[in-house]
Every structure is written in structure tokens, then in C-alpha cells.
Amino acid sequence: MKKVNGLRIALYIIVCLLLPFAGISKDKPATKKAPAEIRFIEDAWNEALKQAAAQHKYIFVDAYATWCGPCKMLRATTFKDPKVAAFFNQNFVNISIDMEKGMGPQLAQQWRLEAYPTLIIFNPQGKPVLGTVGYIKADELLKFAKQGLAKK
């Protein structure tokens, strides 16, 4: 009887010592996935201009207000669509600007914005080429982006 109890205790100790290593795998590390949403520069128009010039990319502006319901819907749905995110992250320098703080009011006046959300595509030199106002679904936003890129 003493041998059986001693064997059980030894087996229990071995299992307890090896248990922390049970979940370790020698598989390859997970590959990086593309972001599941559009990556935006926040409230930095001059930085977006610099990046666009350096990367020879168009600029996509999400002009919003914090109180704007359709603006919140864009962020929660359209901007998180995987196809939209992949296309915009590859083809644009994306910037989101709160039009009621920082440079926002000045840019809103300069761009003559009257409602939010306003989505604008600028060429790499900062000249507006296409804009739309209001909530827009993922497939419509992709169409909008392609139209903007086609305007040279």
C-alpha cells in the first residue's frame, strides 16, 4: 500500500511540473494580418500632406464632429469593412479630422464644409478632387475611392 501511495505522489509531482509546458507549441508564429479597419492619422493635416508627397499617394479625409451620428456609424461599420480597409490602407494616406477642434474649424472654413461627415479625396499636392457628404456603405465608399483615384 505504501508503494502505491508513493507512486501516486511521484506521478502527481511530475504532472504538476510538466503542466505549465502543455500549451507550448513549436508551430510557426502567426503571420501578421492586415488591419481590419482603415488606419487614420488623427487631426494632423500637415503630416498627411508630408506623407502623401513622400509616398506619392492621394489623401482620404474623414471630416467629422464628435456629436455626429452618421460619423459614428461610418467608424463602426464602413471603415471596419475588410475590403475597404485593405484598399484605403494601400492606396491612400488616411486622415480623420475633428472639425470642431485644433485646425478643424480653419479647415472647415477653407474647404467650405456645411455638414458631417464629409469625405474628401485630395491629390498628393493637397488639391481636392472629389467629395461626398453623409453616411456611405462599404461598396459605395470603394466606388467613391476609385473615382477619386481616377481624377488626375
TORLUMZA-538749 format. One record per residue: residue number from 1; chain; x, z, y of N, C-alpha, C, O in turn. Coordinates in nm, 3 decimals, always signed. Layout:
N
n, chain, nxx, nzz, nyy, caxx, cazz, cayy, cxx, czz, cyy, oxx, ozz, oyy
NUM, A, X, Z, Y, X, Z, Y, X, Z, Y, X, Z, Y
...
***
This chain:
152
n, chain, nxx, nzz, nyy, caxx, cazz, cayy, cxx, czz, cyy, oxx, ozz, oyy
1, A, +0.082, +0.000, -0.119, +0.000, +0.000, +0.000, +0.087, +0.000, +0.126, +0.052, -0.065, +0.225
2, A, +0.200, +0.073, +0.125, +0.288, +0.081, +0.239, +0.350, -0.055, +0.267, +0.368, -0.093, +0.383
3, A, +0.384, -0.131, +0.161, +0.443, -0.264, +0.178, +0.345, -0.359, +0.247, +0.386, -0.435, +0.334
4, A, +0.218, -0.355, +0.210, +0.116, -0.442, +0.267, +0.098, -0.410, +0.415, +0.093, -0.503, +0.497
5, A, +0.088, -0.284, +0.452, +0.074, -0.245, +0.592, +0.197, -0.286, +0.672, +0.183, -0.334, +0.784
6, A, +0.315, -0.268, +0.619, +0.439, -0.306, +0.686, +0.445, -0.456, +0.706, +0.491, -0.503, +0.810
7, A, +0.399, -0.533, +0.606, +0.396, -0.679, +0.615, +0.297, -0.724, +0.722, +0.326, -0.816, +0.799
8, A, +0.184, -0.659, +0.728, +0.084, -0.691, +0.830, +0.138, -0.665, +0.971, +0.119, -0.745, +1.062
9, A, +0.204, -0.554, +0.986, +0.260, -0.517, +1.118, +0.366, -0.619, +1.158, +0.369, -0.664, +1.273
10, A, +0.453, -0.656, +1.065, +0.558, -0.755, +1.095, +0.496, -0.889, +1.131, +0.539, -0.954, +1.226
11, A, +0.395, -0.932, +1.055, +0.326, -1.058, +1.084, +0.258, -1.052, +1.221, +0.262, -1.150, +1.295
12, A, +0.196, -0.942, +1.254, +0.130, -0.923, +1.383, +0.231, -0.934, +1.497, +0.204, -0.998, +1.598
13, A, +0.347, -0.872, +1.480, +0.451, -0.876, +1.583, +0.500, -1.020, +1.603, +0.518, -1.064, +1.716
14, A, +0.522, -1.092, +1.495, +0.569, -1.231, +1.502, +0.466, -1.317, +1.575, +0.503, -1.396, +1.662
15, A, +0.340, -1.303, +1.541, +0.233, -1.381, +1.605, +0.228, -1.349, +1.754, +0.216, -1.439, +1.836
16, A, +0.238, -1.222, +1.790, +0.234, -1.184, +1.931, +0.352, -1.241, +2.008, +0.337, -1.278, +2.125
17, A, +0.468, -1.249, +1.946, +0.585, -1.304, +2.012, +0.576, -1.455, +2.030, +0.625, -1.509, +2.129
18, A, +0.514, -1.524, +1.936, +0.505, -1.670, +1.941, +0.383, -1.721, +2.019, +0.382, -1.836, +2.062
19, A, +0.284, -1.638, +2.036, +0.160, -1.679, +2.102, +0.180, -1.740, +2.241, +0.115, -1.840, +2.272
20, A, +0.266, -1.684, +2.326, +0.283, -1.744, +2.459, +0.334, -1.889, +2.456, +0.314, -1.964, +2.552
21, A, +0.399, -1.928, +2.347, +0.454, -2.063, +2.338, +0.358, -2.162, +2.273, +0.392, -2.280, +2.260
22, A, +0.242, -2.117, +2.232, +0.149, -2.203, +2.159, +0.099, -2.321, +2.242, +0.071, -2.427, +2.186
23, A, +0.087, -2.305, +2.374, +0.032, -2.413, +2.458, +0.136, -2.509, +2.511, +0.100, -2.607, +2.576
24, A, +0.263, -2.485, +2.484, +0.369, -2.573, +2.536, +0.371, -2.701, +2.456, +0.372, -2.700, +2.333
25, A, +0.371, -2.811, +2.528, +0.371, -2.943, +2.466, +0.494, -3.020, +2.509, +0.544, -3.002, +2.620
26, A, +0.543, -3.105, +2.421, +0.659, -3.188, +2.456, +0.615, -3.326, +2.499, +0.697, -3.418, +2.506
27, A, +0.487, -3.342, +2.529, +0.437, -3.471, +2.577, +0.498, -3.503, +2.712, +0.549, -3.414, +2.780
28, A, +0.491, -3.631, +2.750, +0.540, -3.673, +2.881, +0.455, -3.610, +2.990, +0.335, -3.589, +2.970
29, A, +0.515, -3.579, +3.105, +0.434, -3.523, +3.214, +0.329, -3.624, +3.260, +0.348, -3.745, +3.248
30, A, +0.220, -3.572, +3.312, +0.111, -3.658, +3.359, +0.161, -3.746, +3.474, +0.236, -3.701, +3.560
31, A, +0.119, -3.871, +3.473, +0.158, -3.961, +3.581, +0.074, -3.930, +3.704, -0.038, -3.881, +3.694
32, A, +0.131, -3.958, +3.820, +0.059, -3.933, +3.946, -0.057, -4.030, +3.959, -0.042, -4.151, +3.943
33, A, -0.172, -3.975, +3.988, -0.290, -4.058, +4.010, -0.302, -4.090, +4.158, -0.259, -4.013, +4.243
34, A, -0.362, -4.204, +4.187, -0.388, -4.239, +4.327, -0.487, -4.139, +4.385, -0.574, -4.090, +4.314
35, A, -0.475, -4.107, +4.513, -0.570, -4.013, +4.574, -0.713, -4.064, +4.559, -0.739, -4.184, +4.568
36, A, -0.803, -3.971, +4.536, -0.943, -4.006, +4.517, -1.019, -4.014, +4.648, -1.142, -4.015, +4.648
37, A, -0.947, -4.019, +4.759, -1.013, -4.034, +4.888, -0.915, -4.097, +4.986, -0.794, -4.100, +4.963
38, A, -0.969, -4.147, +5.096, -0.883, -4.206, +5.198, -0.795, -4.096, +5.257, -0.845, -3.989, +5.293
39, A, -0.666, -4.123, +5.267, -0.572, -4.029, +5.331, -0.571, -4.060, +5.481, -0.538, -4.171, +5.522
40, A, -0.608, -3.962, +5.561, -0.615, -3.979, +5.707, -0.506, -3.900, +5.778, -0.472, -3.788, +5.738
41, A, -0.452, -3.959, +5.883, -0.376, -3.885, +5.983, -0.484, -3.821, +6.070, -0.582, -3.887, +6.105
42, A, -0.467, -3.695, +6.107, -0.569, -3.628, +6.187, -0.530, -3.622, +6.335, -0.424, -3.570, +6.370
43, A, -0.615, -3.676, +6.420, -0.605, -3.662, +6.566, -0.466, -3.695, +6.623, -0.415, -3.622, +6.708
44, A, -0.406, -3.803, +6.576, -0.272, -3.840, +6.625, -0.263, -3.992, +6.644, -0.197, -4.061, +6.566
45, A, -0.331, -4.042, +6.748, -0.337, -4.185, +6.774, -0.199, -4.246, +6.793, -0.171, -4.353, +6.738
46, A, -0.112, -4.182, +6.868, +0.022, -4.236, +6.892, +0.103, -4.245, +6.763, +0.179, -4.340, +6.744
47, A, +0.087, -4.147, +6.675, +0.155, -4.151, +6.545, +0.102, -4.267, +6.460, +0.179, -4.334, +6.392
48, A, -0.028, -4.289, +6.464, -0.087, -4.402, +6.389, -0.033, -4.535, +6.441, -0.003, -4.625, +6.362
49, A, -0.019, -4.547, +6.572, +0.038, -4.670, +6.631, +0.182, -4.692, +6.584, +0.220, -4.804, +6.550
50, A, +0.261, -4.586, +6.581, +0.400, -4.596, +6.535, +0.406, -4.640, +6.390, +0.482, -4.731, +6.354
51, A, +0.326, -4.575, +6.306, +0.327, -4.609, +6.163, +0.279, -4.752, +6.140, +0.336, -4.824, +6.058
52, A, +0.176, -4.794, +6.212, +0.123, -4.930, +6.195, +0.228, -5.033, +6.234, +0.243, -5.134, +6.165
53, A, +0.300, -5.009, +6.343, +0.404, -5.103, +6.386, +0.517, -5.108, +6.283, +0.566, -5.216, +6.249
54, A, +0.557, -4.992, +6.234, +0.668, -4.986, +6.137, +0.631, -5.047, +6.003, +0.715, -5.110, +5.938
55, A, +0.505, -5.030, +5.961, +0.460, -5.077, +5.829, +0.391, -5.214, +5.835, +0.355, -5.270, +5.732
56, A, +0.373, -5.267, +5.956, +0.301, -5.393, +5.976, +0.163, -5.388, +5.911, +0.122, -5.480, +5.839
57, A, +0.091, -5.279, +5.939, -0.043, -5.260, +5.885, -0.143, -5.247, +5.999, -0.109, -5.209, +6.111
58, A, -0.267, -5.280, +5.967, -0.377, -5.257, +6.059, -0.410, -5.108, +6.057, -0.371, -5.036, +5.966
59, A, -0.483, -5.064, +6.158, -0.522, -4.924, +6.171, -0.672, -4.913, +6.150, -0.750, -4.990, +6.207
60, A, -0.712, -4.818, +6.068, -0.854, -4.788, +6.049, -0.882, -4.654, +6.114, -0.821, -4.552, +6.079
61, A, -0.974, -4.653, +6.212, -1.009, -4.531, +6.284, -1.148, -4.484, +6.245, -1.245, -4.559, +6.249
62, A, -1.155, -4.357, +6.206, -1.282, -4.287, +6.186, -1.300, -4.199, +6.308, -1.241, -4.091, +6.317
63, A, -1.382, -4.244, +6.404, -1.410, -4.167, +6.525, -1.535, -4.084, +6.498, -1.644, -4.139, +6.477
64, A, -1.520, -3.952, +6.498, -1.630, -3.865, +6.457, -1.648, -3.748, +6.554, -1.567, -3.725, +6.643
65, A, -1.756, -3.675, +6.532, -1.781, -3.548, +6.602, -1.816, -3.445, +6.495, -1.878, -3.479, +6.394
66, A, -1.776, -3.321, +6.515, -1.795, -3.218, +6.412, -1.943, -3.190, +6.382, -1.976, -3.148, +6.271
67, A, -2.031, -3.213, +6.479, -2.174, -3.185, +6.462, -2.249, -3.303, +6.398, -2.368, -3.291, +6.370
68, A, -2.181, -3.415, +6.375, -2.245, -3.540, +6.333, -2.272, -3.544, +6.182, -2.179, -3.545, +6.101
69, A, -2.400, -3.546, +6.145, -2.440, -3.551, +6.005, -2.390, -3.674, +5.931, -2.331, -3.660, +5.823
70, A, -2.412, -3.796, +5.984, -2.362, -3.916, +5.915, -2.209, -3.916, +5.901, -2.157, -3.972, +5.805
71, A, -2.138, -3.853, +5.995, -1.991, -3.842, +5.984, -1.955, -3.759, +5.861, -1.864, -3.794, +5.787
72, A, -2.027, -3.649, +5.842, -2.003, -3.562, +5.727, -2.036, -3.634, +5.597, -1.967, -3.616, +5.497
73, A, -2.142, -3.715, +5.598, -2.179, -3.791, +5.479, -2.070, -3.892, +5.443, -2.040, -3.911, +5.325
74, A, -2.012, -3.958, +5.543, -1.902, -4.052, +5.517, -1.788, -3.982, +5.444, -1.737, -4.033, +5.344
75, A, -1.750, -3.867, +5.494, -1.639, -3.792, +5.433, -1.672, -3.746, +5.292, -1.586, -3.745, +5.205
76, A, -1.798, -3.709, +5.270, -1.837, -3.656, +5.140, -1.861, -3.764, +5.035, -1.852, -3.737, +4.915
77, A, -1.890, -3.886, +5.078, -1.925, -3.990, +4.981, -1.836, -4.114, +4.995, -1.748, -4.136, +4.911
78, A, -1.856, -4.191, +5.096, -1.790, -4.322, +5.111, -1.638, -4.310, +5.109, -1.572, -4.387, +5.038
79, A, -1.582, -4.218, +5.184, -1.436, -4.205, +5.192, -1.376, -4.152, +5.063, -1.254, -4.158, +5.046
80, A, -1.459, -4.100, +4.971, -1.411, -4.050, +4.842, -1.433, -4.149, +4.728, -1.399, -4.119, +4.614
81, A, -1.488, -4.265, +4.759, -1.506, -4.366, +4.656, -1.367, -4.415, +4.612, -1.286, -4.452, +4.698
82, A, -1.337, -4.418, +4.482, -1.203, -4.456, +4.436, -1.158, -4.596, +4.480, -1.042, -4.616, +4.515
83, A, -1.249, -4.693, +4.477, -1.213, -4.829, +4.519, -1.183, -4.834, +4.670, -1.087, -4.897, +4.713
84, A, -1.265, -4.766, +4.746, -1.245, -4.759, +4.891, -1.113, -4.691, +4.921, -1.034, -4.742, +5.001
85, A, -1.088, -4.577, +4.858, -0.964, -4.502, +4.883, -0.842, -4.587, +4.850, -0.748, -4.593, +4.929
86, A, -0.842, -4.651, +4.735, -0.727, -4.733, +4.695, -0.704, -4.847, +4.795, -0.590, -4.872, +4.834
87, A, -0.811, -4.915, +4.836, -0.797, -5.028, +4.928, -0.746, -4.984, +5.065, -0.654, -5.044, +5.119
88, A, -0.806, -4.880, +5.119, -0.769, -4.834, +5.253, -0.628, -4.773, +5.255, -0.552, -4.797, +5.348
89, A, -0.594, -4.695, +5.153, -0.461, -4.634, +5.149, -0.351, -4.738, +5.134, -0.238, -4.717, +5.179
90, A, -0.382, -4.849, +5.070, -0.283, -4.954, +5.052, -0.271, -5.045, +5.175, -0.161, -5.089, +5.208
91, A, -0.383, -5.074, +5.242, -0.384, -5.178, +5.344, -0.388, -5.129, +5.489, -0.368, -5.210, +5.580
92, A, -0.412, -5.001, +5.513, -0.428, -4.951, +5.648, -0.347, -4.825, +5.674, -0.309, -4.753, +5.581
93, A, -0.320, -4.800, +5.799, -0.283, -4.667, +5.846, -0.418, -4.608, +5.888, -0.482, -4.659, +5.979
94, A, -0.460, -4.502, +5.822, -0.593, -4.444, +5.844, -0.581, -4.322, +5.934, -0.496, -4.235, +5.913
95, A, -0.667, -4.317, +6.035, -0.667, -4.202, +6.126, -0.810, -4.157, +6.151, -0.900, -4.238, +6.171
96, A, -0.828, -4.027, +6.149, -0.957, -3.966, +6.176, -0.941, -3.887, +6.306, -0.852, -3.804, +6.319
97, A, -1.029, -3.914, +6.403, -1.016, -3.851, +6.534, -1.146, -3.780, +6.572, -1.253, -3.840, +6.575
98, A, -1.133, -3.650, +6.601, -1.245, -3.574, +6.657, -1.254, -3.616, +6.803, -1.166, -3.584, +6.883
99, A, -1.359, -3.685, +6.837, -1.371, -3.745, +6.970, -1.406, -3.645, +7.079, -1.423, -3.684, +7.195
100, A, -1.417, -3.517, +7.043, -1.450, -3.416, +7.143, -1.337, -3.317, +7.168, -1.357, -3.216, +7.236
101, A, -1.217, -3.346, +7.114, -1.104, -3.257, +7.142, -0.975, -3.337, +7.149, -0.969, -3.451, +7.104
102, A, -0.872, -3.277, +7.206, -0.743, -3.344, +7.218, -0.755, -3.475, +7.296, -0.814, -3.479, +7.404
103, A, -0.700, -3.582, +7.240, -0.707, -3.714, +7.302, -0.842, -3.781, +7.282, -0.870, -3.885, +7.341
104, A, -0.927, -3.721, +7.198, -1.056, -3.781, +7.164, -1.141, -3.825, +7.281, -1.182, -3.941, +7.285
105, A, -1.170, -3.736, +7.380, -1.253, -3.777, +7.493, -1.194, -3.895, +7.571, -1.267, -3.985, +7.613
106, A, -1.063, -3.894, +7.590, -0.997, -4.003, +7.662, -1.010, -4.135, +7.585, -1.039, -4.240, +7.643
107, A, -0.989, -4.128, +7.452, -1.001, -4.250, +7.369, -1.147, -4.297, +7.362, -1.173, -4.417, +7.363
108, A, -1.240, -4.203, +7.355, -1.383, -4.239, +7.352, -1.421, -4.316, +7.477, -1.496, -4.413, +7.471
109, A, -1.369, -4.272, +7.592, -1.398, -4.340, +7.718, -1.329, -4.478, +7.720, -1.389, -4.578, +7.758
110, A, -1.203, -4.480, +7.679, -1.127, -4.606, +7.678, -1.190, -4.709, +7.584, -1.197, -4.827, +7.617
111, A, -1.236, -4.663, +7.468, -1.296, -4.754, +7.370, -1.447, -4.773, +7.391, -1.511, -4.848, +7.317
112, A, -1.502, -4.705, +7.491, -1.645, -4.712, +7.527, -1.737, -4.677, +7.408, -1.832, -4.749, +7.377
113, A, -1.707, -4.565, +7.344, -1.787, -4.522, +7.230, -1.913, -4.454, +7.279, -1.910, -4.377, +7.375
114, A, -2.024, -4.483, +7.212, -2.152, -4.427, +7.253, -2.220, -4.348, +7.142, -2.316, -4.275, +7.169
115, A, -2.173, -4.361, +7.018, -2.237, -4.292, +6.906, -2.134, -4.267, +6.797, -2.028, -4.330, +6.793
116, A, -2.168, -4.173, +6.707, -2.079, -4.140, +6.596, -2.154, -4.141, +6.465, -2.273, -4.111, +6.462
117, A, -2.087, -4.174, +6.357, -1.948, -4.216, +6.350, -1.932, -4.360, +6.401, -2.020, -4.444, +6.385
118, A, -1.818, -4.385, +6.462, -1.779, -4.521, +6.497, -1.653, -4.550, +6.415, -1.557, -4.473, +6.418
119, A, -1.655, -4.660, +6.343, -1.541, -4.701, +6.262, -1.482, -4.826, +6.328, -1.554, -4.923, +6.354
120, A, -1.352, -4.824, +6.353, -1.287, -4.934, +6.424, -1.161, -4.975, +6.349, -1.086, -4.891, +6.300
121, A, -1.139, -5.106, +6.342, -1.016, -5.160, +6.287, -0.936, -5.218, +6.403, -0.986, -5.299, +6.482
122, A, -0.811, -5.175, +6.412, -0.718, -5.223, +6.513, -0.606, -5.301, +6.444, -0.570, -5.272, +6.330
123, A, -0.552, -5.400, +6.514, -0.435, -5.470, +6.460, -0.313, -5.378, +6.475, -0.324, -5.272, +6.536
124, A, -0.196, -5.416, +6.421, -0.079, -5.329, +6.428, -0.032, -5.297, +6.570, +0.041, -5.200, +6.591
125, A, -0.073, -5.377, +6.668, -0.036, -5.352, +6.807, -0.136, -5.261, +6.879, -0.116, -5.229, +6.996
126, A, -0.243, -5.221, +6.812, -0.340, -5.131, +6.872, -0.455, -5.201, +6.942, -0.527, -5.138, +7.020
127, A, -0.473, -5.330, +6.917, -0.584, -5.404, +6.977, -0.703, -5.401, +6.880, -0.687, -5.435, +6.763
128, A, -0.823, -5.359, +6.928, -0.939, -5.355, +6.837, -0.980, -5.495, +6.793, -0.985, -5.589, +6.873
129, A, -1.010, -5.506, +6.663, -1.053, -5.636, +6.610, -1.195, -5.632, +6.552, -1.261, -5.736, +6.544
130, A, -1.242, -5.514, +6.512, -1.375, -5.505, +6.453, -1.422, -5.360, +6.455, -1.343, -5.268, +6.435
131, A, -1.551, -5.340, +6.477, -1.606, -5.205, +6.478, -1.748, -5.200, +6.425, -1.817, -5.302, +6.421
132, A, -1.789, -5.083, +6.384, -1.926, -5.060, +6.339, -1.963, -4.916, +6.370, -1.876, -4.829, +6.381
133, A, -2.093, -4.891, +6.386, -2.142, -4.758, +6.419, -2.239, -4.713, +6.311, -2.322, -4.791, +6.265
134, A, -2.228, -4.586, +6.271, -2.322, -4.528, +6.176, -2.266, -4.517, +6.037, -2.157, -4.565, +6.007
135, A, -2.345, -4.452, +5.952, -2.307, -4.434, +5.812, -2.299, -4.570, +5.743, -2.378, -4.659, +5.773
136, A, -2.206, -4.584, +5.652, -2.188, -4.709, +5.581, -2.152, -4.676, +5.435, -2.071, -4.587, +5.409
137, A, -2.213, -4.747, +5.340, -2.186, -4.725, +5.198, -2.052, -4.786, +5.159, -1.995, -4.865, +5.234
138, A, -2.003, -4.749, +5.043, -1.870, -4.790, +4.997, -1.853, -4.942, +4.992, -1.754, -4.994, +5.044
139, A, -1.946, -5.012, +4.932, -1.932, -5.158, +4.922, -1.936, -5.225, +5.059, -1.867, -5.325, +5.082
140, A, -2.016, -5.171, +5.150, -2.022, -5.225, +5.286, -1.892, -5.197, +5.362, -1.847, -5.280, +5.441
141, A, -1.834, -5.080, +5.339, -1.708, -5.046, +5.406, -1.595, -5.138, +5.358, -1.510, -5.178, +5.437
142, A, -1.593, -5.169, +5.229, -1.492, -5.262, +5.177, -1.507, -5.400, +5.240, -1.409, -5.464, +5.276
143, A, -1.632, -5.445, +5.252, -1.658, -5.575, +5.316, -1.612, -5.572, +5.463, -1.550, -5.667, +5.511
144, A, -1.643, -5.464, +5.532, -1.602, -5.444, +5.671, -1.448, -5.451, +5.683, -1.395, -5.518, +5.771
145, A, -1.380, -5.382, +5.593, -1.233, -5.379, +5.595, -1.174, -5.517, +5.575, -1.081, -5.556, +5.646
146, A, -1.228, -5.592, +5.481, -1.177, -5.726, +5.453, -1.201, -5.820, +5.571, -1.119, -5.906, +5.601
147, A, -1.316, -5.802, +5.638, -1.344, -5.883, +5.759, -1.243, -5.850, +5.869, -1.195, -5.939, +5.938
148, A, -1.213, -5.723, +5.883, -1.118, -5.680, +5.985, -0.978, -5.732, +5.959, -0.910, -5.776, +6.051
149, A, -0.936, -5.729, +5.835, -0.804, -5.779, +5.799, -0.793, -5.930, +5.816, -0.684, -5.982, +5.840
150, A, -0.905, -5.999, +5.805, -0.905, -6.146, +5.818, -0.890, -6.189, +5.964, -0.857, -6.304, +5.991
151, A, -0.915, -6.097, +6.058, -0.905, -6.131, +6.201, -0.762, -6.110, +6.246, -0.715, -5.997, +6.259
152, A, -0.696, -6.219, +6.270, -0.553, -6.210, +6.311, -0.543, -6.216, +6.459, -0.433, -6.210, +6.514
***
